């Protein structure tokens, strides 16, 4: 049986049919022609560091196999999640208005929430899934044009999702009352863009030029 497109373990069971990396072909050849000194497991446990790269490549290939509509909807969902995360940050920034240190800690506590939800839900976030989509291109399993298609769809979906969440937050502002937090967050970003660093102490916050 050809080693070009199949993995065969010592018991003869075929586990996967797809293009393989050099290490996978080498390991399949070893399993077929040599008796291992120790008993090898035949389940899905990874046995070589190259398997980590293989897994990343397979995850990237999944992005290319999805339809354009599926990618776009998943990216919109990720944009909505991040938009509502901005709402959480704005609300958290109002809990300790007179204590800069506690205010900063409250914001830091809720800021990663959106990214965690995106990862756990599997939605398409540009800064996450486009990284894995690069691996199949580097491994010459996909074309650069397909990578650009995936990246553009995910980026467009993320921007659409955040725009939609912004509209929904604007409509719900009389109930949420998070506008002061948005202003605080915007001022913080503009201060960072001007290359100024903030120094915090328990009782005072001041900026250094």
GROMACS elastic network, one bead per residue, 0.5 to 0.9 nm:
[ bonds ]
;  ai    aj funct       b0    kb
    1     4     6  0.89884   500
    1     6     6  0.80096   500
    1     8     6  0.87124   500
    2     5     6  0.67493   500
    2     6     6  0.67704   500
    3     6     6  0.54747   500
    3     7     6  0.68369   500
    3     8     6  0.82303   500
    3    20     6  0.88070   500
    3    25     6  0.60048   500
    3    26     6  0.87176   500
    3    28     6  0.71718   500
    3    29     6  0.72670   500
    4     7     6  0.86349   500
    4    18     6  0.85618   500
    4    19     6  0.70559   500
    4    20     6  0.71734   500
    4    25     6  0.70492   500
    5    16     6  0.84862   500
    5    17     6  0.56876   500
    5    18     6  0.52514   500
    5    19     6  0.52535   500
    5    20     6  0.64717   500
    5    25     6  0.84931   500
    6    14     6  0.70171   500
    6    15     6  0.79506   500
    6    16     6  0.61961   500
    6    18     6  0.64700   500
    6    19     6  0.77626   500
    6    20     6  0.77713   500
    6    25     6  0.82286   500
    6    28     6  0.83013   500
    7    13     6  0.84654   500
    7    14     6  0.59207   500
    7    15     6  0.62556   500
    7    16     6  0.59315   500
    7    17     6  0.68456   500
    7    18     6  0.85684   500
    7    20     6  0.82848   500
    7    24     6  0.73820   500
    7    25     6  0.72848   500
    7    27     6  0.85557   500
    7    28     6  0.56185   500
    7    29     6  0.87449   500
    8    11     6  0.78935   500
    8    12     6  0.56141   500
    8    13     6  0.58475   500
    8    15     6  0.68821   500
    8    16     6  0.83400   500
    8    28     6  0.57615   500
    8    29     6  0.82431   500
    8    31     6  0.73568   500
    8    32     6  0.69435   500
    9    12     6  0.53488   500
    9    13     6  0.58530   500
    9    14     6  0.69001   500
    9    15     6  0.79032   500
    9    27     6  0.89803   500
    9    28     6  0.65635   500
    9    31     6  0.56941   500
    9    32     6  0.66537   500
    9    42     6  0.70649   500
   10    13     6  0.76186   500
   10    28     6  0.85980   500
   10    30     6  0.89520   500
   10    31     6  0.52166   500
   10    32     6  0.56721   500
   10    33     6  0.85076   500
   10    34     6  0.86526   500
   10    35     6  0.82102   500
   10    40     6  0.87751   500
   10    42     6  0.83054   500
   11    31     6  0.89491   500
   11    32     6  0.86938   500
   11    42     6  0.83948   500
   12    32     6  0.80347   500
   13    42     6  0.89762   500
   14    17     6  0.76925   500
   17    20     6  0.85884   500
   19   141     6  0.79784   500
   20    23     6  0.79712   500
   20    24     6  0.58171   500
   20    25     6  0.64385   500
   20    54     6  0.81117   500
   21    24     6  0.52706   500
   21    25     6  0.65050   500
   21    26     6  0.87068   500
   21    50     6  0.85171   500
   21    54     6  0.72437   500
   21   139     6  0.82915   500
   22    25     6  0.52177   500
   22    26     6  0.61386   500
   22    27     6  0.86069   500
   23    27     6  0.59977   500
   23    28     6  0.84805   500
   23    48     6  0.87632   500
   23    50     6  0.68134   500
   23    51     6  0.84850   500
   24    27     6  0.50985   500
   24    28     6  0.60698   500
   24    29     6  0.85416   500
   24    50     6  0.81716   500
   24    51     6  0.80636   500
   24    54     6  0.86439   500
   25    28     6  0.51249   500
   25    29     6  0.61787   500
   25    30     6  0.86520   500
   26    29     6  0.51414   500
   26    30     6  0.62724   500
   26    31     6  0.87210   500
   27    31     6  0.61307   500
   27    32     6  0.85818   500
   28    31     6  0.50855   500
   28    32     6  0.61617   500
   28    33     6  0.86506   500
   29    32     6  0.51898   500
   29    33     6  0.61256   500
   29    34     6  0.81662   500
   30    33     6  0.53740   500
   30    34     6  0.54398   500
   30    35     6  0.82200   500
   30    36     6  0.85467   500
   31    34     6  0.57879   500
   31    35     6  0.71829   500
   31    36     6  0.75495   500
   32    35     6  0.82230   500
   35    38     6  0.87054   500
   36    39     6  0.64619   500
   36    40     6  0.72135   500
   37    40     6  0.87899   500
   40    47     6  0.87866   500
   41    44     6  0.81793   500
   41    45     6  0.72903   500
   41    47     6  0.86931   500
   42    45     6  0.78423   500
   43    46     6  0.86317   500
   44    47     6  0.89548   500
   46    49     6  0.78411   500
   46    50     6  0.89689   500
   46    51     6  0.61190   500
   46    52     6  0.77810   500
   47    50     6  0.85799   500
   47    51     6  0.71385   500
   48    51     6  0.55300   500
   48    52     6  0.77774   500
   49    52     6  0.56480   500
   49    53     6  0.75122   500
   50    53     6  0.53242   500
   50    54     6  0.63397   500
   50    55     6  0.87570   500
   51    55     6  0.60433   500
   51    56     6  0.85307   500
   52    55     6  0.51800   500
   52    56     6  0.63510   500
   52    57     6  0.87060   500
   53    56     6  0.50040   500
   53    57     6  0.61245   500
   53    58     6  0.85981   500
   53   135     6  0.83342   500
   54    57     6  0.50341   500
   54    58     6  0.61703   500
   54    59     6  0.86131   500
   55    58     6  0.50762   500
   55    59     6  0.61963   500
   55    60     6  0.85842   500
   56    59     6  0.50947   500
   56    60     6  0.62044   500
   56    61     6  0.86731   500
   56   132     6  0.60253   500
   56   133     6  0.85697   500
   56   135     6  0.71503   500
   56   136     6  0.86793   500
   57    61     6  0.61820   500
   57    62     6  0.87472   500
   57   132     6  0.67196   500
   57   133     6  0.75219   500
   57   134     6  0.83561   500
   57   135     6  0.53705   500
   57   136     6  0.53925   500
   57   139     6  0.80738   500
   58    62     6  0.64101   500
   58   132     6  0.87607   500
   58   135     6  0.88396   500
   58   136     6  0.78086   500
   59    62     6  0.52010   500
   59    63     6  0.70215   500
   59   129     6  0.87461   500
   59   132     6  0.66449   500
   59   133     6  0.76424   500
   60    63     6  0.54063   500
   60    64     6  0.70277   500
   60   129     6  0.75100   500
   60   130     6  0.80155   500
   60   131     6  0.81408   500
   60   134     6  0.70953   500
   60   135     6  0.65471   500
   60   136     6  0.62482   500
   61    64     6  0.51983   500
   61    65     6  0.63975   500
   61    66     6  0.89721   500
   61   132     6  0.84314   500
   61   133     6  0.67748   500
   61   135     6  0.85355   500
   61   136     6  0.63427   500
   61   141     6  0.83572   500
   61   142     6  0.80359   500
   62    65     6  0.51365   500
   62    66     6  0.65029   500
   62   133     6  0.85072   500
   63    66     6  0.55382   500
   63    67     6  0.86292   500
   63    71     6  0.76532   500
   63   129     6  0.79348   500
   63   130     6  0.86495   500
   63   132     6  0.86428   500
   63   133     6  0.66461   500
   63   150     6  0.72985   500
   64    67     6  0.78735   500
   64   133     6  0.76609   500
   64   142     6  0.81161   500
   64   146     6  0.70979   500
   64   147     6  0.77498   500
   64   149     6  0.89665   500
   64   150     6  0.69923   500
   66    69     6  0.82837   500
   66    70     6  0.63116   500
   66    71     6  0.64584   500
   67    70     6  0.52171   500
   67    71     6  0.62964   500
   67    72     6  0.86313   500
   68    71     6  0.52178   500
   68    72     6  0.61150   500
   68    73     6  0.86725   500
   68   149     6  0.85822   500
   68   150     6  0.79492   500
   68   153     6  0.71766   500
   69    72     6  0.51157   500
   69    73     6  0.61491   500
   69    74     6  0.85513   500
   69   153     6  0.88248   500
   70    73     6  0.53274   500
   70    74     6  0.61691   500
   70    75     6  0.85643   500
   71    74     6  0.52456   500
   71    75     6  0.61272   500
   71    76     6  0.86562   500
   71   123     6  0.86830   500
   71   124     6  0.69619   500
   71   150     6  0.76411   500
   71   153     6  0.67320   500
   71   154     6  0.65192   500
   71   157     6  0.80411   500
   72    75     6  0.50661   500
   72    76     6  0.61697   500
   72    77     6  0.86824   500
   72   124     6  0.81970   500
   72   153     6  0.56500   500
   72   154     6  0.59739   500
   72   155     6  0.87316   500
   72   156     6  0.75439   500
   72   157     6  0.50766   500
   72   158     6  0.82780   500
   73    76     6  0.50180   500
   73    77     6  0.62747   500
   73    78     6  0.87508   500
   73   123     6  0.87510   500
   73   124     6  0.86211   500
   73   154     6  0.88486   500
   73   157     6  0.67871   500
   73   161     6  0.89418   500
   74    77     6  0.51097   500
   74    78     6  0.64258   500
   74    79     6  0.88138   500
   74   122     6  0.81729   500
   74   124     6  0.53287   500
   74   125     6  0.83726   500
   74   154     6  0.80513   500
   74   157     6  0.75845   500
   74   158     6  0.86810   500
   75    78     6  0.50351   500
   75    79     6  0.62896   500
   75    80     6  0.87104   500
   75   123     6  0.61560   500
   75   125     6  0.60583   500
   75   126     6  0.78077   500
   75   153     6  0.77331   500
   75   154     6  0.51511   500
   75   155     6  0.73713   500
   75   156     6  0.77868   500
   75   158     6  0.50149   500
   75   159     6  0.85215   500
   75   160     6  0.84506   500
   75   161     6  0.72764   500
   76    79     6  0.50230   500
   76    80     6  0.62562   500
   76    81     6  0.87019   500
   76   123     6  0.84556   500
   76   124     6  0.80167   500
   76   125     6  0.89391   500
   76   154     6  0.79960   500
   76   156     6  0.81242   500
   76   158     6  0.50988   500
   76   159     6  0.74762   500
   76   160     6  0.60016   500
   76   162     6  0.76400   500
   76   164     6  0.86914   500
   77    80     6  0.50831   500
   77    81     6  0.62942   500
   77    82     6  0.87913   500
   77   118     6  0.85796   500
   77   123     6  0.65132   500
   77   124     6  0.78072   500
   77   125     6  0.89730   500
   77   157     6  0.79936   500
   77   158     6  0.75856   500
   77   161     6  0.61874   500
   77   162     6  0.89191   500
   78    81     6  0.50865   500
   78    82     6  0.63300   500
   78    83     6  0.86085   500
   78   114     6  0.83635   500
   78   115     6  0.86913   500
   78   117     6  0.86488   500
   78   118     6  0.59509   500
   78   121     6  0.89851   500
   78   122     6  0.88096   500
   78   123     6  0.54206   500
   78   124     6  0.59844   500
   78   125     6  0.57541   500
   78   126     6  0.89130   500
   78   157     6  0.81191   500
   78   158     6  0.61575   500
   78   161     6  0.68624   500
   78   162     6  0.82886   500
   79    82     6  0.51984   500
   79    83     6  0.61101   500
   79    84     6  0.87429   500
   79   124     6  0.87349   500
   79   125     6  0.75592   500
   79   157     6  0.70175   500
   79   159     6  0.63295   500
   79   160     6  0.68910   500
   79   163     6  0.79709   500
   79   164     6  0.83049   500
   79   165     6  0.76137   500
   80    83     6  0.50140   500
   80    84     6  0.63292   500
   80    85     6  0.85843   500
   80   158     6  0.77558   500
   80   160     6  0.83890   500
   80   162     6  0.52875   500
   80   163     6  0.81296   500
   80   164     6  0.69357   500
   80   165     6  0.52373   500
   80   166     6  0.85581   500
   81    84     6  0.53588   500
   81    85     6  0.62486   500
   81    86     6  0.89171   500
   81   114     6  0.57153   500
   81   115     6  0.82339   500
   81   117     6  0.75041   500
   81   118     6  0.71569   500
   81   161     6  0.80473   500
   81   162     6  0.79881   500
   81   165     6  0.81111   500
   82    86     6  0.64545   500
   82    87     6  0.88784   500
   82   113     6  0.85991   500
   82   114     6  0.51580   500
   82   115     6  0.72651   500
   82   118     6  0.82907   500
   82   158     6  0.87629   500
   82   161     6  0.83841   500
   82   162     6  0.67914   500
   82   165     6  0.84243   500
   83    86     6  0.52479   500
   83    87     6  0.68041   500
   83   114     6  0.83169   500
   83   161     6  0.75396   500
   83   162     6  0.50460   500
   83   163     6  0.79562   500
   83   164     6  0.83081   500
   83   165     6  0.52516   500
   83   166     6  0.64731   500
   83   169     6  0.84797   500
   84    88     6  0.64949   500
   84    89     6  0.87804   500
   84   114     6  0.77304   500
   84   162     6  0.84809   500
   84   165     6  0.66255   500
   84   166     6  0.82842   500
   84   169     6  0.78910   500
   85    89     6  0.63144   500
   85    90     6  0.86316   500
   85   110     6  0.75830   500
   85   111     6  0.67677   500
   85   112     6  0.82435   500
   85   113     6  0.66601   500
   85   114     6  0.52700   500
   85   115     6  0.86884   500
   86    89     6  0.50394   500
   86    90     6  0.61628   500
   86    91     6  0.86484   500
   86   111     6  0.77349   500
   86   114     6  0.85383   500
   86   182     6  0.79984   500
   86   185     6  0.87394   500
   87    90     6  0.50466   500
   87    91     6  0.62043   500
   87    92     6  0.85579   500
   87   169     6  0.76326   500
   87   176     6  0.87010   500
   87   178     6  0.70286   500
   87   181     6  0.82147   500
   87   182     6  0.77709   500
   88    91     6  0.51416   500
   88    92     6  0.60241   500
   88    93     6  0.85342   500
   88   107     6  0.82968   500
   88   110     6  0.65545   500
   88   111     6  0.76605   500
   88   113     6  0.87988   500
   88   178     6  0.88035   500
   89    92     6  0.50703   500
   89    93     6  0.61046   500
   89    94     6  0.89649   500
   89   106     6  0.82177   500
   89   107     6  0.54997   500
   89   108     6  0.83029   500
   89   109     6  0.88619   500
   89   110     6  0.62240   500
   89   111     6  0.61003   500
   89   181     6  0.74131   500
   89   182     6  0.82833   500
   89   185     6  0.79185   500
   90    93     6  0.52548   500
   90    94     6  0.69759   500
   90   107     6  0.80911   500
   90   178     6  0.58151   500
   90   179     6  0.75254   500
   90   180     6  0.74189   500
   90   182     6  0.52828   500
   90   183     6  0.83198   500
   90   184     6  0.76263   500
   90   185     6  0.67474   500
   91    94     6  0.55641   500
   91    95     6  0.72003   500
   91   107     6  0.87509   500
   91   176     6  0.83404   500
   91   177     6  0.82204   500
   91   178     6  0.55919   500
   91   179     6  0.87267   500
   91   180     6  0.85795   500
   91   181     6  0.59616   500
   91   182     6  0.84694   500
   92    95     6  0.55439   500
   92    96     6  0.80438   500
   92   103     6  0.74267   500
   92   106     6  0.57646   500
   92   107     6  0.56352   500
   92   109     6  0.88091   500
   92   110     6  0.75141   500
   92   181     6  0.77660   500
   93    96     6  0.67859   500
   93    97     6  0.71017   500
   93   103     6  0.57450   500
   93   104     6  0.75378   500
   93   106     6  0.68927   500
   93   107     6  0.59764   500
   93   180     6  0.86338   500
   93   181     6  0.56934   500
   93   182     6  0.88210   500
   93   184     6  0.75842   500
   93   185     6  0.80442   500
   94    97     6  0.55358   500
   94   103     6  0.75592   500
   94   178     6  0.81949   500
   94   180     6  0.75936   500
   94   181     6  0.61678   500
   95    98     6  0.89566   500
   95   102     6  0.86573   500
   95   103     6  0.68812   500
   95   106     6  0.78652   500
   96    99     6  0.53726   500
   96   100     6  0.72108   500
   96   101     6  0.86293   500
   96   102     6  0.62299   500
   96   104     6  0.87805   500
   96   106     6  0.81939   500
   97   100     6  0.69996   500
   97   102     6  0.87905   500
   97   103     6  0.66314   500
   98   102     6  0.88684   500
   98   103     6  0.80939   500
   98   203     6  0.83424   500
   99   102     6  0.55857   500
   99   103     6  0.59958   500
   99   104     6  0.86261   500
   99   202     6  0.68680   500
   99   203     6  0.64397   500
   99   204     6  0.77617   500
   99   205     6  0.89591   500
  100   104     6  0.60511   500
  100   105     6  0.86182   500
  100   200     6  0.67566   500
  100   201     6  0.75118   500
  100   202     6  0.68305   500
  100   203     6  0.71102   500
  100   204     6  0.67946   500
  100   205     6  0.63632   500
  101   104     6  0.51633   500
  101   105     6  0.62922   500
  101   106     6  0.87113   500
  101   200     6  0.63684   500
  101   201     6  0.65165   500
  101   202     6  0.54865   500
  101   203     6  0.77580   500
  101   204     6  0.84349   500
  101   205     6  0.83135   500
  102   106     6  0.60839   500
  102   107     6  0.86022   500
  102   202     6  0.80004   500
  103   106     6  0.52176   500
  103   107     6  0.63595   500
  103   108     6  0.86732   500
  104   107     6  0.52210   500
  104   108     6  0.61388   500
  104   109     6  0.86167   500
  104   200     6  0.89632   500
  105   108     6  0.50223   500
  105   109     6  0.61121   500
  105   110     6  0.89637   500
  106   109     6  0.51397   500
  106   110     6  0.67318   500
  106   111     6  0.86992   500
  107   110     6  0.55518   500
  107   111     6  0.59114   500
  108   111     6  0.52520   500
  108   112     6  0.73699   500
  109   112     6  0.70581   500
  109   113     6  0.79607   500
  110   113     6  0.53852   500
  110   114     6  0.82226   500
  111   114     6  0.70139   500
  111   115     6  0.82714   500
  112   115     6  0.54182   500
  112   116     6  0.61953   500
  112   117     6  0.87312   500
  113   116     6  0.52082   500
  113   117     6  0.62461   500
  113   118     6  0.86743   500
  114   117     6  0.51698   500
  114   118     6  0.61619   500
  114   119     6  0.86957   500
  115   118     6  0.50189   500
  115   119     6  0.62157   500
  115   120     6  0.86077   500
  115   125     6  0.84852   500
  116   119     6  0.52264   500
  116   120     6  0.61368   500
  116   121     6  0.84748   500
  117   120     6  0.51286   500
  117   121     6  0.58493   500
  117   122     6  0.82782   500
  117   123     6  0.85429   500
  118   121     6  0.52795   500
  118   122     6  0.59075   500
  118   123     6  0.53448   500
  118   124     6  0.74185   500
  118   125     6  0.69488   500
  119   122     6  0.52481   500
  119   123     6  0.68284   500
  119   124     6  0.85299   500
  119   125     6  0.82931   500
  119   128     6  0.82618   500
  120   123     6  0.80977   500
  122   125     6  0.86188   500
  123   129     6  0.87991   500
  124   127     6  0.88770   500
  124   128     6  0.75086   500
  124   129     6  0.61191   500
  124   130     6  0.84689   500
  124   154     6  0.63650   500
  124   157     6  0.85389   500
  124   158     6  0.79853   500
  125   128     6  0.53898   500
  125   129     6  0.59673   500
  125   130     6  0.77908   500
  125   154     6  0.68421   500
  125   155     6  0.79090   500
  125   157     6  0.89348   500
  125   158     6  0.68420   500
  126   129     6  0.58993   500
  126   130     6  0.56221   500
  126   131     6  0.81983   500
  126   151     6  0.70453   500
  126   154     6  0.57615   500
  126   155     6  0.57260   500
  126   158     6  0.71664   500
  127   130     6  0.62557   500
  127   131     6  0.68993   500
  128   131     6  0.58029   500
  128   132     6  0.74102   500
  129   132     6  0.53821   500
  129   133     6  0.63305   500
  129   134     6  0.89946   500
  129   151     6  0.88057   500
  129   154     6  0.86846   500
  130   134     6  0.65153   500
  130   147     6  0.81608   500
  130   150     6  0.75366   500
  130   151     6  0.60925   500
  130   154     6  0.81041   500
  131   134     6  0.55221   500
  131   135     6  0.74924   500
  132   135     6  0.56525   500
  132   136     6  0.79159   500
  133   136     6  0.62739   500
  133   137     6  0.73564   500
  133   147     6  0.66785   500
  133   150     6  0.79798   500
  133   151     6  0.84778   500
  134   137     6  0.53580   500
  134   138     6  0.63445   500
  134   139     6  0.87350   500
  134   144     6  0.87197   500
  134   147     6  0.69295   500
  135   138     6  0.50679   500
  135   139     6  0.60921   500
  135   140     6  0.85563   500
  135   141     6  0.87586   500
  135   142     6  0.89854   500
  136   140     6  0.60838   500
  136   141     6  0.51352   500
  136   142     6  0.56118   500
  136   143     6  0.84315   500
  136   147     6  0.89915   500
  137   141     6  0.57877   500
  137   143     6  0.58883   500
  137   144     6  0.62934   500
  137   146     6  0.87522   500
  137   147     6  0.73003   500
  138   141     6  0.77156   500
  138   142     6  0.81920   500
  139   142     6  0.78030   500
  140   143     6  0.71034   500
  142   145     6  0.84579   500
  142   146     6  0.67948   500
  142   147     6  0.75882   500
  143   146     6  0.53809   500
  143   147     6  0.66569   500
  143   148     6  0.89754   500
  144   148     6  0.63089   500
  144   149     6  0.86661   500
  145   148     6  0.51260   500
  145   149     6  0.62749   500
  145   150     6  0.88099   500
  146   150     6  0.62897   500
  146   151     6  0.86271   500
  147   150     6  0.51864   500
  147   151     6  0.61409   500
  147   152     6  0.85659   500
  148   151     6  0.50870   500
  148   152     6  0.59940   500
  148   153     6  0.84683   500
  149   152     6  0.53042   500
  149   153     6  0.61377   500
  149   154     6  0.86194   500
  150   153     6  0.52430   500
  150   154     6  0.61510   500
  150   155     6  0.85315   500
  151   154     6  0.52795   500
  151   155     6  0.60238   500
  151   156     6  0.84532   500
  152   155     6  0.51593   500
  152   156     6  0.59328   500
  152   157     6  0.83660   500
  153   156     6  0.52084   500
  153   157     6  0.60032   500
  153   158     6  0.85571   500
  154   157     6  0.50260   500
  154   158     6  0.60459   500
  154   159     6  0.85949   500
  155   158     6  0.51210   500
  155   159     6  0.62130   500
  155   160     6  0.85279   500
  156   159     6  0.52404   500
  156   160     6  0.60823   500
  156   161     6  0.85601   500
  157   160     6  0.50200   500
  157   161     6  0.60363   500
  157   162     6  0.86171   500
  158   161     6  0.50909   500
  158   162     6  0.62141   500
  158   163     6  0.85462   500
  159   162     6  0.52173   500
  159   163     6  0.60783   500
  159   164     6  0.85580   500
  160   163     6  0.50846   500
  160   164     6  0.61212   500
  160   165     6  0.85998   500
  161   164     6  0.50908   500
  161   165     6  0.61317   500
  161   166     6  0.85289   500
  162   165     6  0.50206   500
  162   166     6  0.60382   500
  162   167     6  0.86250   500
  163   166     6  0.50518   500
  163   167     6  0.63515   500
  163   168     6  0.87704   500
  164   167     6  0.51316   500
  164   168     6  0.63038   500
  164   169     6  0.86484   500
  165   168     6  0.50012   500
  165   169     6  0.60421   500
  165   170     6  0.84712   500
  166   169     6  0.50991   500
  166   170     6  0.60955   500
  166   171     6  0.86640   500
  167   170     6  0.50709   500
  167   171     6  0.63039   500
  167   172     6  0.86627   500
  168   171     6  0.51285   500
  168   172     6  0.61457   500
  168   173     6  0.85151   500
  169   173     6  0.58234   500
  169   176     6  0.80588   500
  169   178     6  0.89877   500
  170   173     6  0.51759   500
  170   174     6  0.84039   500
  171   174     6  0.75260   500
  171   175     6  0.88657   500
  172   175     6  0.55431   500
  172   176     6  0.61509   500
  172   177     6  0.82717   500
  173   177     6  0.52089   500
  173   178     6  0.66315   500
  173   179     6  0.72097   500
  174   177     6  0.56089   500
  174   178     6  0.87091   500
  175   178     6  0.87653   500
  176   179     6  0.84421   500
  177   180     6  0.78258   500
  177   181     6  0.87621   500
  178   181     6  0.53176   500
  178   182     6  0.65063   500
  178   183     6  0.89625   500
  179   182     6  0.50778   500
  179   183     6  0.63674   500
  179   184     6  0.87035   500
  180   183     6  0.51036   500
  180   184     6  0.62033   500
  180   185     6  0.86158   500
  181   185     6  0.60634   500
  181   186     6  0.85070   500
  182   185     6  0.50457   500
  182   186     6  0.60623   500
  182   187     6  0.85574   500
  183   186     6  0.50902   500
  183   187     6  0.61249   500
  183   188     6  0.85371   500
  184   187     6  0.51812   500
  184   188     6  0.61700   500
  184   189     6  0.87566   500
  185   188     6  0.50806   500
  185   189     6  0.63527   500
  185   190     6  0.87833   500
  186   189     6  0.51491   500
  186   190     6  0.62597   500
  186   191     6  0.86214   500
  187   190     6  0.51206   500
  187   191     6  0.61294   500
  187   192     6  0.86530   500
  188   191     6  0.51521   500
  188   192     6  0.63695   500
  188   193     6  0.87897   500
  189   192     6  0.50876   500
  189   193     6  0.62608   500
  189   194     6  0.88303   500
  190   194     6  0.64324   500
  190   195     6  0.89961   500
  191   194     6  0.52486   500
  191   195     6  0.68265   500
  191   196     6  0.59734   500
  191   197     6  0.79319   500
  191   198     6  0.87886   500
  192   195     6  0.52528   500
  192   196     6  0.57732   500
  192   197     6  0.70312   500
  192   198     6  0.88123   500
  193   196     6  0.76285   500
  195   209     6  0.76707   500
  196   207     6  0.67226   500
  196   208     6  0.60919   500
  196   209     6  0.52589   500
  197   206     6  0.88419   500
  197   207     6  0.58410   500
  197   208     6  0.56024   500
  197   209     6  0.69506   500
  198   205     6  0.70196   500
  198   206     6  0.60209   500
  198   208     6  0.63206   500
  199   204     6  0.85614   500
  199   205     6  0.58320   500
  199   206     6  0.56524   500
  199   207     6  0.59504   500
  199   208     6  0.73255   500
  200   203     6  0.80014   500
  200   204     6  0.62677   500
  200   206     6  0.67684   500
  200   207     6  0.86273   500
  201   204     6  0.53056   500
  201   205     6  0.61348   500
  201   206     6  0.87714   500
  202   205     6  0.81896   500
